Amino acid sequence: MITFNKQKIVRLLWWWLIVIPGIPFVLTSLGLFFYAFWPRDFSSVSQFPIANNTEYITLSAHGVNDSPSSWSDELQKLMKQAPYPQLNNINVQNHSIDWQNYANNVFLCSVAGKK
């Protein structure tokens, strides 16, 4: 006959209610962390032509599951037409950043947007 004392019951409940259910949570969190922060090449997003005489750049980037054509391109067109007298003698360049390849994944977009 198996006898259980109070200490064995508490230890068994600890394993079944806390430790075993926590293992998948910790492993999944670690997996998502490594996936999001894995080194990637962002040169396709960050390298765009800049004219030699450019003094002022306006940048805009679309959001998650979006594209530049939804609003970012339109914003850049409006920025070109904006009547700012202080920018009359300054060479301005407007650029709409297209990072769709990284913005389609919800787990990756916040880290990719920051980088």
C-alpha positions as CSV (number, residue, x, y, z in Angstrom):
1,M,0.0,0.0,0.0
2,I,1.3,3.5,-0.9
3,T,1.3,6.0,1.9
4,F,1.3,9.7,1.1
5,N,2.3,12.2,3.7
6,K,1.5,15.8,3.5
7,Q,4.9,16.8,2.1
8,K,4.7,14.3,-0.8
9,I,1.2,15.5,-1.7
10,V,2.3,19.1,-1.8
11,R,5.4,18.2,-4.0
12,L,3.2,16.2,-6.4
13,L,0.7,19.0,-6.7
14,W,3.5,21.5,-7.3
15,W,4.8,19.4,-10.2
16,W,1.4,18.8,-11.7
17,L,-0.1,22.3,-11.3
18,I,2.9,24.6,-11.7
19,V,6.0,23.0,-13.2
20,I,4.6,20.7,-15.9
21,P,2.1,23.3,-17.3
22,G,4.8,26.0,-17.2
23,I,7.3,24.1,-19.4
24,P,5.4,24.6,-22.7
25,F,4.9,28.3,-21.8
26,V,8.6,28.9,-21.2
27,L,9.7,26.9,-24.3
28,T,7.2,28.8,-26.5
29,S,8.2,32.1,-25.2
30,L,11.9,31.4,-25.7
31,G,11.1,30.2,-29.3
32,L,9.3,33.4,-30.1
33,F,12.0,35.5,-28.6
34,F,14.7,33.8,-30.7
35,Y,12.6,34.0,-33.8
36,A,11.9,37.7,-33.4
37,F,15.5,38.7,-32.5
38,W,17.3,36.3,-35.0
39,P,19.7,38.4,-37.1
40,R,18.2,39.4,-40.5
41,D,19.4,41.5,-43.4
42,F,17.4,44.7,-43.5
43,S,19.5,46.3,-46.3
44,S,16.6,45.9,-48.8
45,V,14.6,48.3,-46.5
46,S,17.2,50.6,-45.3
47,Q,19.1,51.3,-48.5
48,F,17.5,53.7,-50.9
49,P,19.0,56.3,-53.2
50,I,19.8,59.7,-51.7
51,A,20.7,62.6,-53.9
52,N,24.1,64.2,-53.2
53,N,22.6,67.6,-52.5
54,T,19.9,66.4,-50.2
55,E,19.7,68.4,-47.0
56,Y,16.3,67.3,-45.6
57,I,14.7,63.8,-45.8
58,T,11.1,62.9,-44.9
59,L,10.5,59.2,-44.2
60,S,7.3,57.3,-43.6
61,A,6.7,53.6,-43.1
62,H,3.4,51.7,-43.2
63,G,2.2,49.5,-40.4
64,V,1.5,45.8,-39.8
65,N,0.0,43.9,-42.8
66,D,0.0,47.0,-44.8
67,S,1.8,48.4,-47.9
68,P,3.1,51.9,-48.8
69,S,0.4,52.3,-51.4
70,S,-2.3,52.4,-48.7
71,W,-1.3,55.7,-47.1
72,S,2.5,56.2,-46.9
73,D,3.0,57.1,-50.6
74,E,0.1,59.5,-50.5
75,L,1.6,61.2,-47.4
76,Q,4.9,61.6,-49.2
77,K,3.1,63.2,-52.2
78,L,1.5,65.7,-49.8
79,M,4.8,66.4,-48.1
80,K,6.3,67.3,-51.5
81,Q,3.4,69.8,-52.1
82,A,3.4,71.2,-48.5
83,P,3.8,75.0,-48.6
84,Y,6.6,75.5,-46.1
85,P,8.4,78.7,-47.0
86,Q,11.4,77.8,-44.8
87,L,12.0,74.7,-47.1
88,N,12.1,76.8,-50.3
89,N,15.9,76.9,-50.4
90,I,16.5,73.5,-49.0
91,N,16.9,70.3,-51.1
92,V,14.2,68.0,-49.8
93,Q,13.9,64.3,-50.5
94,N,10.8,62.3,-49.6
95,H,10.8,58.5,-49.3
96,S,8.2,56.0,-48.4
97,I,9.8,52.9,-46.8
98,D,8.5,49.5,-48.0
99,W,9.1,46.9,-45.4
100,Q,6.2,44.5,-46.3
101,N,8.5,41.4,-46.1
102,Y,8.9,42.1,-42.3
103,A,5.6,43.7,-41.5
104,N,3.5,40.7,-42.5
105,N,4.4,38.8,-39.4
106,V,3.0,40.1,-36.1
107,F,5.7,38.4,-34.0
108,L,8.5,40.0,-36.1
109,C,7.2,43.5,-37.0
110,S,7.9,45.3,-33.8
111,V,11.6,44.2,-33.7
112,A,12.0,44.7,-37.5
113,G,10.5,48.2,-37.3
114,K,12.8,49.2,-34.5
115,K,15.9,48.0,-36.4
